[in-house]
Structure formats: structure tokens, C-alpha cells
Amino acid sequence: MRLFSTLLISASVLVLAIAKPSYADNNLPDLGGASGGIVSPEQEYALGQEWLRLYRSRVPTSSDPLLNDYIDQLLRRLAMFSQLDDRRLSTVIVENPSMNAFAVPGGVLGVHTGLFLYAESEHQLSSVLAHELAHLSQRHFARGVQQRQANSMGLMAAQLASLVLMATAGSEAGIAALSASRAMALDNQLRFSRQNEQEADRVGLQTMIKAGMDPFEVPKMFERMLHATRFSRRPPEFLLTHPITEKRISDSRNRAQKHPKKQFLISTDFHLMRARIRLDNEESPQKAIQRFSGEIKGDTLSMDASYYGLALAQSRAGMTDNARKSLQRLLNKEPDKIAYLVAQAEIESTAKNYNKALSVLKKRLAESPNNHPLNVTYAETLMNAGQYQESEKILAYYSRQRPNDPYVWYLLAEVHGLAGDILGVHKARSEYFILNGIYDKAARQINYALKMVKGNYMQTALLEERLRQVQRMQEKTRL
């Protein structure tokens, strides 16, 4: 798994890119438009989506709706001010305590949860994400493709499949496949040049400034990264391909100093998400209670986040009365904050006060009907309360609004099963397995469904077409 992550992710290794640059003096190759050239934007996007499905099949990812929504919103904000032309983004959060972020051409951007443990502000986190977006917008991957024009889409797909095989520890088949597909000097392909890194630093800083972020947090984040290398024999994964030097820190500081210093608002949401990740990384809820209680009595980056983390930890430990008290302090300050209301609903659900939990969520949903964390938590609460049909309705509708969200399909399959809709179980599970790149299981679920719809021409036709699509996806992984 570590080999796969290092080779495929840390360096953002797919040798494609999305956007054309917004200025003409960067000597970038022309890959052609949608109808010509080495690769079209649509081909690139399709390959990125295929990569994402295969990646999910090998790496644990987070389904936390609050965390996913936060990252989605932050990346959209940065992308609006970046030089990307195609802003169709797919985000993935990897449950890994290492410091890492990645951008795969085709619009896939990801964050290791460990990055939150290193960053101390939203600005520092944004400096890494803006840097990754800059690698895409400046087409650093495209330059490599231009140098190796003999590479075809088929060869790229073969390299992708072989790298996925290597995710299995000791996979000789993967190593052999990688050799057969002519990986062509991986060390050179997977490492950005010093010039590309400098360009990504510069363009990323511009993105941050346009997005209203603090440029002085860029060198601070670099310093934290460099500091992290001093306590480990092996540098964090991100630094294997993005080496931090004193000169790089100095350059970023000099660029930041060209802009006036000013006060920036502190993002409470960042610190709340950081608290959720820190809670997940503790050995037990009891250990988390000790840590957050200690912060409240001593030093903390955010007192609100420490109380939030404490409330969540107490809820997980079954201490619902204490959890209510800890959370109430925050609700008194911001009674409509979604993260607090979701926590309140979760606390009440833990105490089996489902009507109270549903009431809290329903009231806020009336104001924000499309909010992802609220919808998911509401559906989960209905399911826990035994209101399966109502949960089914919400998730069935929501699966059409977010068809590429694996967790929505997972929940829908679960609630179909609880409601006794076996056909629905097979259909939802097949979509879940497709999005996670587990094509053999997806095909099996579709075949189960086909047996149940014999005599229904319309459903049979739709399922057979979906089965053919799955078989084509599976075939690509065998190249």
C-alpha cells in the first residue's frame, strides 16, 4: 500500500493534464483540443475517473460527510481563482496519518487526513492544495507526455493497471506488468523538476492571494514540513517528490513580502474538521477525552474545536449527558452552525432520542435543503430509528443528485436491505462496487438483479447495458 501511494500518489503521477495555461510565455506543449492532439480533455477526464475508482479499491477513504463537504468547498474556492480551465473536480480523502496531498489530471484531488495534523490553519492547508492545483493548471504532466509522444492512451492505461497491481504487497505480477508497459525511468517520471516546483509555488501563491488567503502562511507551512523531516528517518510521503529546502522557504517568504500584511479571519470550520480527524486518530474515546480536556485547561489552537472534539469523544464513550453540556457551550454561540447541529443529532441518536435528533436536523434542512452533511445524517438517523421507507426515499433521491458518491450508495443498499427491497440492494451495491473499482463484485450484483427482473423488458435492458459497461471497465484493468 505504501509503495502504491508513494509511486502513484505523492508525485501526482498520471502523465496527463487538464487545463491550458492562461498566459503564453511558458513554453508549454500543445496537446490539442477535444477533437485532436495526443489526448483530449474528455479522454483525460475519463482516465482520471478510472484512476479514482481503482484507487478507492486499494486505499481506505473517508466517508465523513462533514469532512468531505469541507474539502469540496475549499477546493472549489481555490479552483475559482486558479488557472484551471476545466474545473470538474472529484475529491477523495484518504484515511492515512501521513502528510500528503495529490492532484491527478482529470480533476481528481485528494488529501490525506494526516495533512490536517501538520497544518495549523486553513491557510496552511490551502497552500498545499493550491500548489497541487498549480501543477495541473501549468500542465507539468503534459510536458512529460510531449517528451514521450510514443505513449498512447493504451500504454497509459496499462501503466495505470500495473501500478494498481503493485498496491498488493509483494505483487510480482504488478512489477512484471509495470516492466512490460515500459514505465520508462520511474524516478524521472515521478519527480517534478525543480523548475516545475518553483512554478507551482509561484502560481499556487497567486491562487491563494486571489482567493483571499494569507500568503505568509505558505512559508510557515513549508517550515512545518521541513521540521517534520527532522524527527523521522523517512520523510513524509509528500516530501519524497516535493522536497523542501531552505531556499524554497526563503523564496516563498520573499514572494509573500511583496504583499501587505493584514489580518485574516480564522476558519473555525478548519479547526473543527481537524478535531474530528484527531479524534479518529486517538487510541480510544477515553484517550481523546483526556487530550481535549487537557487543551481546554491549557493551550489550544481553537477553544471551540477543543470543546467540539470533547463533545464528540464523550458521545462515543457513551457519556451523553457530558457530551450535551460540552456541545451546549458551542450551540449558545452559534446555534445554526451545521457541524454543531450534526453533532447534537449524533449525541441524541447515541442516547436513542431519535425524535429529538430528527427534529434538530429537519429544522435546519428547511433552511439548507441541499446540504450534504445534513442530508446524510438525516438519512442515517431515520435508518437508526427504524424509519426505513422514509430513509429510502431520501437516499434514492440523493443518489441521483450525487451519483458518484460511494457512501450514498452504501447507505442506500443498507436501508434497502432493512426495508426488505432485495432488488434495490443488488442495484445499489453494484453502483457502490463500481465506484470503488471492484468490478467482479459489481457484475455479480447485477447478475443477481437480472434474475429477479425476468419478464420485465425495460429493467432487463437497463441492467444488461450496465453489465456491459462494467465488463468494459474491468477489461481496461487487464490491459
C-alpha positions as CSV (number, residue, x, y, z in Angstrom):
1,M,0.0,0.0,0.0
2,R,2.8,2.4,0.9
3,L,4.6,1.6,-2.3
4,F,1.5,2.3,-4.3
5,S,0.9,5.6,-2.5
6,T,4.5,6.7,-3.0
7,L,4.7,5.8,-6.6
8,L,1.2,6.8,-7.7
9,I,0.0,9.5,-5.5
10,S,2.7,11.6,-3.7
11,A,4.0,12.7,-7.0
12,S,0.6,13.1,-8.7
13,V,1.9,10.7,-11.3
14,L,-0.5,10.3,-14.1
15,V,1.2,11.9,-17.1
16,L,-1.7,13.9,-18.3
17,A,-3.1,17.4,-17.5
18,I,-6.3,19.3,-17.7
19,A,-6.1,23.0,-18.4
20,K,-4.5,25.3,-20.9
21,P,-2.3,28.0,-19.4
22,S,-3.7,31.5,-19.2
23,Y,-0.5,33.1,-20.4
24,A,1.5,32.4,-23.5
25,D,5.2,32.7,-22.3
26,N,5.6,29.4,-20.5
27,N,6.7,27.3,-23.5
28,L,4.2,24.5,-22.8
29,P,3.4,21.9,-25.4
30,D,0.1,22.0,-27.2
31,L,-1.8,18.7,-26.7
32,G,-4.6,19.7,-28.9
33,G,-8.3,20.2,-28.3
34,A,-11.2,17.9,-27.8
35,S,-11.0,16.7,-31.4
36,G,-7.3,16.2,-31.8
37,G,-3.9,16.1,-30.3
38,I,-2.3,13.5,-28.1
39,V,-5.2,13.4,-25.6
40,S,-8.5,15.3,-25.4
41,P,-9.9,16.8,-22.2
42,E,-12.7,14.2,-22.2
43,Q,-10.2,11.3,-22.5
44,E,-8.2,12.8,-19.7
45,Y,-11.3,13.2,-17.5
46,A,-12.4,9.6,-18.2
47,L,-8.9,8.3,-17.4
48,G,-8.9,10.3,-14.2
49,Q,-12.2,8.8,-13.1
50,E,-11.0,5.3,-13.9
51,W,-7.9,6.0,-11.8
52,L,-10.1,7.2,-8.9
53,R,-12.2,4.0,-9.0
54,L,-9.2,1.8,-8.9
55,Y,-7.5,3.9,-6.2
56,R,-10.6,3.5,-4.0
57,S,-10.4,-0.2,-4.4
58,R,-7.0,-0.3,-2.8
59,V,-6.9,2.5,-0.3
60,P,-9.2,3.3,2.7
61,T,-11.0,6.6,2.2
62,S,-13.1,8.7,4.5
63,S,-16.9,8.8,4.1
64,D,-17.3,11.5,6.8
65,P,-19.8,13.9,5.1
66,L,-18.7,16.9,7.1
67,L,-15.1,16.4,6.2
68,N,-15.8,15.7,2.6
69,D,-18.1,18.7,2.3
70,Y,-15.4,21.0,3.8
71,I,-12.7,19.8,1.4
72,D,-15.1,20.1,-1.5
73,Q,-16.0,23.7,-0.6
74,L,-12.3,24.7,0.0
75,L,-11.1,23.2,-3.3
76,R,-14.0,24.9,-5.2
77,R,-13.0,28.2,-3.7
78,L,-9.3,27.8,-4.7
79,A,-10.2,26.4,-8.2
80,M,-12.3,29.5,-8.9
81,F,-9.2,31.6,-8.6
82,S,-6.8,29.2,-10.2
83,Q,-5.7,29.0,-13.9
84,L,-7.7,25.7,-14.4
85,D,-10.0,25.8,-17.4
86,D,-11.8,22.5,-16.7
87,R,-13.0,22.7,-13.1
88,R,-14.8,19.4,-12.9
89,L,-13.3,18.2,-9.6
90,S,-13.5,14.9,-7.8
91,T,-12.2,14.9,-4.3
92,V,-11.1,11.9,-2.2
93,I,-10.0,11.9,1.4
94,V,-7.6,9.2,2.4
95,E,-7.6,7.8,5.9
96,N,-3.8,8.0,6.4
97,P,-1.9,9.9,9.2
98,S,0.9,10.8,6.8
99,M,1.3,14.3,5.3
100,N,0.2,14.1,1.7
101,A,-2.0,15.7,-0.9
102,F,-2.2,14.9,-4.6
103,A,-3.8,16.0,-7.9
104,V,-4.4,13.6,-10.7
105,P,-5.0,15.1,-14.1
106,G,-8.7,14.6,-14.9
107,G,-9.7,16.7,-12.0
108,V,-9.1,14.2,-9.1
109,L,-7.7,15.9,-6.0
110,G,-7.1,14.2,-2.7
111,V,-5.9,14.9,0.8
112,H,-4.5,12.5,3.4
113,T,-6.2,13.1,6.8
114,G,-2.7,13.4,8.2
115,L,-2.2,16.8,6.4
116,F,-4.7,18.3,8.9
117,L,-2.4,17.1,11.7
118,Y,0.5,19.1,10.2
119,A,-1.4,22.2,9.1
120,E,-2.3,24.6,11.9
121,S,-4.7,26.8,9.8
122,E,-6.9,26.7,6.8
123,H,-4.3,29.0,5.0
124,Q,-1.6,26.4,5.6
125,L,-3.8,23.6,4.3
126,S,-4.7,25.8,1.3
127,S,-1.1,26.4,0.4
128,V,-0.7,22.7,-0.3
129,L,-3.9,22.4,-2.2
130,A,-3.2,25.5,-4.3
131,H,0.2,24.1,-5.1
132,E,-1.3,20.9,-6.4
133,L,-3.8,22.8,-8.5
134,A,-0.9,24.7,-10.0
135,H,0.7,21.5,-11.1
136,L,-2.4,20.8,-13.1
137,S,-3.0,24.3,-14.5
138,Q,0.6,24.6,-15.6
139,R,0.4,21.2,-17.4
140,H,3.5,19.8,-15.8
141,F,2.4,16.3,-16.7
142,A,1.7,17.3,-20.3
143,R,5.3,18.3,-20.7
144,G,6.3,14.8,-19.9
145,V,3.8,13.4,-22.4
146,Q,5.1,15.7,-25.1
147,Q,8.6,14.4,-24.5
148,R,7.3,10.8,-24.8
149,Q,4.9,11.1,-27.7
150,A,5.1,7.4,-28.3
151,N,3.0,7.0,-25.2
152,S,-0.6,6.2,-26.2
153,M,-3.7,6.1,-24.2
154,G,-3.4,2.4,-24.2
155,L,0.1,2.5,-22.7
156,M,-1.1,4.9,-20.1
157,A,-4.0,2.7,-19.1
158,A,-1.5,-0.3,-19.0
159,Q,0.8,1.6,-16.6
160,L,-2.2,2.6,-14.5
161,A,-3.3,-1.0,-14.2
162,S,0.1,-2.3,-13.4
163,L,0.6,0.4,-10.7
164,V,-2.7,-0.7,-9.1
165,L,-1.5,-4.3,-9.1
166,M,1.6,-3.2,-7.2
167,A,-0.6,-2.0,-4.4
168,T,-0.7,-5.6,-3.3
169,A,2.4,-6.2,-1.1
170,G,4.9,-8.4,-2.9
171,S,2.9,-8.4,-6.1
172,E,5.4,-9.8,-8.7
173,A,2.6,-9.7,-11.3
174,G,2.4,-5.9,-10.8
175,I,6.1,-5.4,-11.0
176,A,6.3,-7.6,-14.2
177,A,3.3,-5.7,-15.7
178,L,5.0,-2.4,-14.9
179,S,8.1,-3.5,-16.7
180,A,6.1,-4.8,-19.7
181,S,4.3,-1.5,-20.0
182,R,7.6,0.4,-20.3
183,A,7.4,2.6,-17.2
184,M,10.4,4.4,-18.7
185,A,12.6,5.6,-15.8
186,L,10.1,5.9,-13.0
187,D,12.4,8.0,-10.9
188,N,12.4,10.7,-13.6
189,Q,8.7,10.5,-14.4
190,L,7.5,10.6,-10.8
191,R,9.6,13.5,-9.6
192,F,8.7,17.0,-10.6
193,S,11.7,19.1,-11.7
194,R,13.0,21.9,-9.6
195,Q,11.7,24.4,-12.2
196,N,8.2,22.9,-12.0
197,E,8.2,23.1,-8.3
198,Q,9.2,26.7,-8.4
199,E,6.5,27.4,-10.9
200,A,3.8,25.6,-8.8
201,D,4.9,27.5,-5.7
202,R,4.6,30.8,-7.6
203,V,1.2,30.1,-9.3
204,G,-0.2,28.5,-6.1
205,L,0.7,31.6,-4.1
206,Q,-1.1,33.7,-6.7
207,T,-4.2,31.5,-6.4
208,M,-4.1,31.9,-2.6
209,I,-3.9,35.7,-2.8
210,K,-6.8,35.9,-5.3
211,A,-8.9,33.5,-3.1
212,G,-8.3,35.8,-0.1
213,M,-5.8,33.6,1.7
214,D,-2.8,34.7,3.7
215,P,0.4,34.3,1.6
216,F,2.6,34.4,4.7
217,E,1.2,31.1,5.7
218,V,2.9,29.4,2.7
219,P,6.5,29.7,4.1
220,K,5.1,28.7,7.6
221,M,3.7,25.5,6.1
222,F,7.0,24.8,4.3
223,E,8.8,25.3,7.7
224,R,6.4,22.8,9.4
225,M,7.1,20.3,6.6
226,L,10.8,20.7,6.9
227,H,10.6,20.4,10.7
228,A,8.7,17.1,10.3
229,T,11.6,15.6,8.4
230,R,13.9,16.1,11.4
231,F,12.1,13.5,13.5
232,S,11.9,10.7,11.0
233,R,14.3,8.6,9.1
234,R,11.9,8.6,6.2
235,P,10.5,11.9,5.1
236,P,6.7,12.3,4.9
237,E,5.3,11.0,1.5
238,F,4.6,14.4,0.2
239,L,8.2,15.4,0.6
240,L,9.6,12.5,-1.3
241,T,8.6,14.2,-4.5
242,H,8.2,17.8,-3.3
243,P,11.5,18.3,-1.4
244,I,11.6,21.3,0.9
245,T,14.8,23.3,1.1
246,E,15.8,26.5,2.9
247,K,16.0,28.3,-0.4
248,R,12.4,27.2,-1.3
249,I,11.2,28.6,2.1
250,S,13.1,31.8,1.5
251,D,11.7,32.2,-2.0
252,S,8.1,31.8,-0.8
253,R,8.8,34.3,2.1
254,N,10.2,36.8,-0.4
255,R,7.1,36.5,-2.6
256,A,4.8,36.8,0.3
257,Q,6.6,40.0,1.5
258,K,5.6,41.7,-1.8
259,H,2.1,41.8,-0.4
260,P,1.0,43.9,2.6
261,K,0.4,42.1,5.9
262,K,-3.2,42.2,7.1
263,Q,-5.5,40.4,9.5
264,F,-7.3,37.3,8.2
265,L,-10.3,35.6,9.7
266,I,-9.6,32.3,11.5
267,S,-11.5,29.4,10.0
268,T,-13.4,27.7,12.7
269,D,-14.5,25.0,10.3
270,F,-10.9,24.0,9.6
271,H,-10.3,23.5,13.3
272,L,-13.5,21.6,13.7
273,M,-12.5,19.2,10.9
274,R,-9.0,18.9,12.4
275,A,-10.6,17.9,15.8
276,R,-12.7,15.2,14.0
277,I,-9.5,13.7,12.5
278,R,-7.6,13.9,15.7
279,L,-10.4,12.1,17.4
280,D,-10.3,9.3,14.8
281,N,-6.5,9.0,15.4
282,E,-6.8,8.5,19.1
283,E,-6.5,5.0,20.6
284,S,-9.9,5.3,22.3
285,P,-12.6,7.8,23.1
286,Q,-11.3,7.9,26.7
287,K,-7.8,9.0,25.4
288,A,-9.4,11.6,23.2
289,I,-11.4,13.0,26.2
290,Q,-8.1,13.3,28.2
291,R,-6.4,15.1,25.3
292,F,-9.2,17.6,24.6
293,S,-9.8,18.2,28.3
294,G,-6.1,19.0,28.7
295,E,-6.3,21.5,25.8
296,I,-9.2,23.3,27.4
297,K,-7.3,23.7,30.6
298,G,-4.1,24.6,28.8
299,D,-3.1,25.7,25.3
300,T,-5.2,25.1,22.2
301,L,-5.3,26.5,18.6
302,S,-9.1,26.8,18.9
303,M,-11.0,26.5,22.2
304,D,-14.2,25.9,20.2
305,A,-12.6,23.0,18.4
306,S,-11.4,21.5,21.7
307,Y,-14.9,21.6,23.2
308,Y,-16.2,20.2,19.9
309,G,-13.7,17.3,20.0
310,L,-14.5,16.7,23.6
311,A,-18.3,16.5,23.0
312,L,-17.8,14.0,20.1
313,A,-15.4,11.9,22.2
314,Q,-17.8,11.9,25.2
315,S,-20.6,10.8,22.9
316,R,-18.6,7.9,21.5
317,A,-17.8,6.9,25.1
318,G,-21.5,6.8,25.9
319,M,-21.3,9.9,28.2
320,T,-24.2,11.6,26.5
321,D,-25.0,14.0,29.4
322,N,-21.5,15.3,29.5
323,A,-21.5,15.5,25.7
324,R,-24.6,17.6,25.7
325,K,-23.0,20.0,28.2
326,S,-19.8,20.4,26.2
327,L,-21.7,21.0,23.0
328,Q,-24.2,23.4,24.5
329,R,-21.4,25.9,25.1
330,L,-20.9,26.0,21.3
331,L,-24.6,26.0,20.4
332,N,-25.1,29.0,22.6
333,K,-22.6,30.9,20.5
334,E,-23.6,29.6,17.0
335,P,-27.0,27.8,17.2
336,D,-27.3,27.3,13.5
337,K,-23.8,26.0,12.7
338,I,-24.2,22.8,10.8
339,A,-21.3,20.9,12.4
340,Y,-22.7,21.6,15.8
341,L,-26.3,20.5,14.8
342,V,-25.0,17.3,13.3
343,A,-23.1,16.6,16.5
344,Q,-26.2,17.3,18.5
345,A,-28.2,14.9,16.4
346,E,-25.5,12.3,16.7
347,I,-25.4,12.7,20.5
348,E,-29.2,12.3,20.7
349,S,-29.1,9.3,18.4
350,T,-26.5,7.7,20.7
351,A,-29.0,8.2,23.5
352,K,-31.7,6.8,21.3
353,N,-33.6,10.0,21.4
354,Y,-34.3,9.7,17.6
355,N,-37.3,12.1,17.5
356,K,-35.1,14.9,19.1
357,A,-32.3,14.2,16.6
358,L,-34.6,14.2,13.6
359,S,-36.3,17.4,14.8
360,V,-32.9,19.2,15.0
361,L,-31.9,18.1,11.5
362,K,-35.3,18.7,9.9
363,K,-35.4,22.3,11.1
364,R,-32.0,23.1,9.7
365,L,-32.7,21.2,6.4
366,A,-35.7,23.5,5.8
367,E,-33.1,26.3,5.5
368,S,-30.4,24.3,3.7
369,P,-32.2,21.5,1.8
370,N,-29.2,20.6,-0.4
371,N,-26.6,20.5,2.4
372,H,-24.7,17.2,2.1
373,P,-23.8,16.5,5.8
374,L,-27.4,17.3,6.9
375,N,-29.0,15.0,4.3
376,V,-26.7,12.1,5.0
377,T,-27.1,12.5,8.8
378,Y,-30.8,12.7,8.5
379,A,-31.0,9.6,6.3
380,E,-28.7,7.7,8.8
381,T,-30.8,8.9,11.7
382,L,-34.1,7.7,10.0
383,M,-32.4,4.4,9.4
384,N,-31.3,4.0,13.0
385,A,-34.8,5.0,14.1
386,G,-36.3,2.2,12.1
387,Q,-38.0,4.5,9.6
388,Y,-36.6,2.6,6.6
389,Q,-39.1,3.7,3.9
390,E,-38.5,7.4,4.7
391,S,-34.8,6.9,4.7
392,E,-35.1,5.0,1.3
393,K,-36.9,7.9,-0.3
394,I,-34.3,10.4,0.8
395,L,-31.3,8.3,-0.3
396,A,-32.9,7.2,-3.6
397,Y,-33.4,10.9,-4.4
398,Y,-30.0,11.8,-3.1
399,S,-28.3,9.1,-5.1
400,R,-29.5,10.9,-8.3
401,Q,-28.1,14.2,-7.1
402,R,-24.7,12.6,-6.1
403,P,-24.3,9.6,-8.3
404,N,-20.6,9.5,-7.8
405,D,-20.6,9.3,-4.0
406,P,-19.9,5.8,-2.9
407,Y,-21.2,6.4,0.7
408,V,-24.6,7.4,-0.6
409,W,-24.9,4.1,-2.5
410,Y,-23.6,2.2,0.5
411,L,-26.3,3.7,2.8
412,L,-29.0,3.1,0.2
413,A,-28.0,-0.6,-0.1
414,E,-28.1,-0.9,3.7
415,V,-31.6,0.7,4.0
416,H,-33.0,-1.3,1.1
417,G,-31.9,-4.4,2.9
418,L,-33.5,-3.3,6.2
419,A,-36.7,-2.4,4.2
420,G,-36.8,-5.8,2.5
421,D,-36.1,-4.5,-1.0
422,I,-33.7,-7.1,-2.2
423,L,-33.6,-5.9,-5.8
424,G,-32.8,-2.5,-4.6
425,V,-29.9,-3.9,-2.5
426,H,-28.3,-5.5,-5.6
427,K,-28.7,-2.4,-7.7
428,A,-27.2,-0.1,-5.0
429,R,-24.4,-2.5,-4.2
430,S,-23.4,-2.7,-7.8
431,E,-23.1,1.1,-8.0
432,Y,-21.1,1.1,-4.8
433,F,-18.7,-1.5,-6.1
434,I,-18.3,0.2,-9.5
435,L,-17.3,3.5,-7.8
436,N,-14.8,1.6,-5.7
437,G,-13.3,-0.3,-8.7
438,I,-14.4,-3.7,-7.5
439,Y,-15.9,-4.8,-10.9
440,D,-16.2,-8.5,-10.3
441,K,-18.5,-7.9,-7.3
442,A,-20.4,-5.2,-9.2
443,A,-21.1,-7.7,-12.1
444,R,-22.2,-10.3,-9.6
445,Q,-24.7,-7.9,-8.0
446,I,-26.1,-7.0,-11.5
447,N,-26.5,-10.7,-12.4
448,Y,-28.4,-11.3,-9.1
449,A,-30.7,-8.4,-10.1
450,L,-31.2,-9.7,-13.6
451,K,-32.5,-13.0,-12.2
452,M,-35.1,-11.0,-10.2
453,V,-36.4,-9.0,-13.1
454,K,-37.0,-11.7,-15.6
455,G,-40.0,-10.8,-17.7
456,N,-39.6,-7.1,-17.2
457,Y,-38.1,-6.0,-20.6
458,M,-37.2,-2.4,-19.5
459,Q,-35.4,-3.3,-16.3
460,T,-33.6,-6.2,-18.0
461,A,-32.4,-4.0,-20.8
462,L,-31.1,-1.3,-18.4
463,L,-29.3,-3.9,-16.3
464,E,-27.8,-5.7,-19.2
465,E,-26.4,-2.4,-20.5
466,R,-24.9,-1.6,-17.1
467,L,-23.4,-5.0,-17.0
468,R,-21.7,-4.4,-20.4
469,Q,-20.3,-1.1,-19.1
470,V,-18.9,-2.9,-16.0
471,Q,-17.3,-5.5,-18.2
472,R,-15.7,-2.8,-20.3
473,M,-14.3,-1.1,-17.2
474,Q,-13.0,-4.4,-15.9
475,E,-11.3,-5.2,-19.3
476,K,-9.4,-1.9,-19.1
477,T,-7.8,-3.0,-15.8
478,R,-6.5,-6.2,-17.5
479,L,-4.5,-4.3,-20.3
